[in-house]
Amino acid sequence: MRKVFTLIVLLGLGFSSMAQDAKMKGAKVWKALSDVKYDIQKDEYGDVFVPVFGKEITSIADQIVEIDGFIIPFDGMFKPTELIISSLPISECFFCGSGGPETVMEISMKEKIKYTTKRVKIRGKLILNASNPDKLMYQLVEGVFVGLADNSY
């Protein structure tokens, strides 16, 4: 009996973010992430826009969320464990179109993911970044591919 209990405990400790309930999912996450304002501060290079996150965003910080979006290739290539996800298709995303910085997120995947132009769902822990201007302000760590968001794309 003790061996069975130990095995159950060990298995429970090994559950990934895939098995955990997401605090928030889908379009609701992107809507919450849009509630951000900016303080303008100065550094040695000039003006720096520092994000000030809204109440709903800070309530899901460091929590498991499930986002859906489009994989955006960067640096001229696709990196299967380090991604950028956009809530908008590539033609409208922050880097190529009219979207703002709140529409993109850096993702660190636990395992490699195949590139697709279809909308994907990824679950992981949301990290807020207001201090490193070389990184995006939204990051998802320990990302796990959940599947395609739907069949309409």
C-alpha positions in Angstrom: 0.0 0.0 0.0 2.8 2.4 0.9 4.5 1.8 -2.5 1.2 2.6 -4.3 0.8 5.8 -2.3 4.4 6.9 -3.0 3.9 6.2 -6.7 0.7 8.3 -6.8 2.5 11.2 -5.0 5.4 11.0 -7.4 3.1 10.9 -10.4 1.2 13.9 -9.0 4.4 15.9 -8.7 5.2 15.2 -12.3 2.1 16.7 -13.8 2.8 19.4 -16.3 1.0 22.7 -16.8 -1.1 20.7 -19.4 -2.8 18.9 -16.5 -3.4 22.0 -14.4 -6.5 24.1 -14.7 -6.0 27.3 -16.6 -6.8 30.4 -14.6 -8.0 32.0 -17.9 -8.3 30.9 -21.5 -8.5 32.1 -25.1 -9.7 35.5 -26.2 -10.4 36.4 -22.5 -6.6 36.3 -21.9 -5.8 38.6 -24.9 -8.6 41.0 -23.7 -7.1 41.1 -20.2 -3.6 41.7 -21.7 -4.9 44.7 -23.6 -5.4 46.6 -20.3 -1.9 48.1 -20.2 -0.7 51.7 -20.1 2.8 53.0 -20.3 5.0 55.3 -18.2 7.6 57.1 -20.1 11.0 57.0 -18.4 14.5 58.0 -19.6 17.6 55.9 -19.9 21.0 56.5 -21.6 19.4 55.9 -25.0 16.3 58.2 -24.5 12.7 57.5 -23.8 11.7 54.1 -22.6 8.0 53.0 -22.4 7.6 51.0 -19.3 4.3 48.9 -19.1 1.9 49.5 -16.2 -0.3 46.4 -16.1 -4.0 46.6 -15.3 -5.6 44.9 -12.3 -6.9 41.9 -14.3 -3.5 41.2 -15.8 -1.8 41.3 -12.5 -4.4 38.9 -11.1 -3.3 36.2 -13.6 0.4 36.9 -13.4 2.4 33.8 -12.4 -0.7 31.7 -13.1 -1.4 29.0 -15.7 -3.2 30.4 -18.7 -4.2 29.0 -22.1 -3.7 31.3 -25.0 -4.5 30.8 -28.6 -2.8 32.6 -31.5 -0.5 32.4 -34.5 3.1 31.4 -34.4 5.3 34.3 -35.7 8.7 33.3 -37.1 11.4 35.6 -35.9 15.1 36.1 -36.7 14.3 34.7 -40.2 13.6 31.3 -38.9 11.3 29.2 -36.7 12.7 28.0 -33.3 10.6 25.0 -32.1 11.0 25.7 -28.4 11.2 29.5 -28.3 8.3 31.1 -30.1 6.4 34.4 -30.4 2.6 34.0 -30.5 0.4 36.7 -31.8 -3.3 37.1 -31.2 -3.5 38.4 -34.8 -2.5 36.8 -38.1 1.0 37.7 -39.3 -0.2 40.4 -41.7 -1.7 42.3 -38.7 0.7 41.4 -35.9 2.8 43.8 -33.9 5.9 43.2 -36.1 4.3 43.3 -39.5 1.0 45.1 -39.2 -1.2 47.3 -37.0 -1.2 45.3 -33.7 0.2 46.7 -30.5 2.8 45.2 -28.2 0.0 43.8 -26.1 -1.0 41.4 -29.0 2.2 39.3 -28.8 3.8 37.0 -26.3 7.1 35.2 -26.0 6.7 31.5 -25.4 9.3 29.0 -23.9 8.0 25.5 -24.7 8.7 22.4 -22.7 8.9 20.4 -25.9 9.4 21.2 -29.6 6.4 22.3 -31.6 5.9 22.1 -35.4 5.4 25.3 -37.2 1.9 25.9 -38.6 0.1 28.9 -40.0 -3.1 27.8 -38.2 -4.1 29.2 -34.8 -2.7 27.1 -32.0 -3.5 26.7 -28.3 -0.7 26.8 -25.7 -0.9 26.5 -22.0 1.8 27.7 -19.6 2.7 30.1 -16.8 2.2 33.8 -17.6 5.1 36.1 -16.7 4.9 39.9 -16.8 8.0 41.9 -17.9 8.2 45.6 -17.1 12.0 45.7 -16.5 13.8 44.2 -19.5 13.2 46.3 -22.7 15.0 43.6 -24.8 12.1 41.2 -24.1 8.4 41.3 -24.8 6.3 42.4 -21.9 4.3 39.1 -21.9 6.0 35.8 -21.6 4.6 32.2 -21.2 7.0 29.7 -19.7 6.8 25.9 -19.5 4.5 26.1 -22.6 2.6 23.0 -23.6 1.0 22.6 -27.0 -2.7 21.9 -26.4 -3.9 21.6 -30.0 -5.3 23.7 -32.9 -7.7 26.4 -31.7 -10.3 25.5 -34.2 -10.9 24.3 -37.7 -11.8 27.6 -39.3 -8.2 28.5 -40.2 
